[in-house]
Amino acid sequence: MTIRMAKAAAAAVLSIVTVASCGASGGDQAAEGPTRTIKHAMGETKVPESPKRVVVLDTDKLDSLATLGFTPVGATQASANQTWPKYLGPALDSVKVVGTIQEPNLEAITALKPDLILGSKFRQEPLYAKLSQIAPTVFTDKVGITWKENFLLDADALGKKAQGEKLLADYQARAQALGGSKDVKVSIVRFMPGPIRMYGPESFSGIVVGDAGFGRPAPQMLPDVEDKRFGELSQENLAQADGDVLFYTAFGDQAVQTQASVVAGPLWKNLPVVKDGKAHNVNDETWMTGIGITAAGKILDDLEKYAKP
């Protein structure tokens, strides 16, 4: 009896210590086992040395993980009922959907028992505290213009910093070797459910085009606006879509219909670049939503095929 009572007392003490330890974490879910401290857009977070169950909350992180040979257990999608990016292949077939980029599903994320969550301050800042209670959470800051820095931060959080640095260096070397000319003005246009967009020098695809050495049409440098990611195109100013080579995409079914209507119209057909047969319909997933090393490589493929002198 005495031995039994002693065991019960020890179990009770252990239970109290465990609860107290959990409460002392300040609400953040602590990583289990060996950890590393990662500095990111929301501060500092201790993450597992080798994360195994990662949830990602933006499309660029899907590219990051696939590029690094890692499959997340869960991910958000750009919009409801959207499929995983086809350019990343079948590796994502087993990934569970955890809401959209704008509205991550916290219950679905919790159910996956992640040991690391990768997100974006730009997209999900209001949810950071709640996500941190589920698992160690690392946020990149901006989207697009900082895509290279974002990739390196994602790689560091995954314990793959050296691999990430090499992959980025390989991309930079290939872009430089492409030998693009500033005299070749590359136009980038995207059909949206709303206004048509032309993409500027600080957009993801604009940065890749610049890395490859190509120039841009003057209007698409967006000289009169602070946000140089993209500007709007109307039917009246469609001439700003002209260039020596034009790459265009569409986001979603409604935009595909808009694209078909505009491309069939006289204003589009009369663009010199269209008359020259140098307007190319390309993959929206790689040029616009991929925002990572693998997607950038696909853009370089298109540039090499259609724009290289």
Beta strands, then each sheet from edge to edge (+ up, - down):
strand 1: 35-40
strand 2: 43-48
strand 3: 54-56
strand 4: 74-77
strand 5: 96-100
strand 6: 116-120
strand 7: 137-140
strand 8: 186-191
strand 9: 196-199
strand 10: 230-233
strand 11: 245-250
strand 12: 279-281
sheet 1: 1+ 2-
sheet 2: 5+ 4+ 3+ 6+ 7+
sheet 3: 10+ 9- 8+ 11+ 12+
end
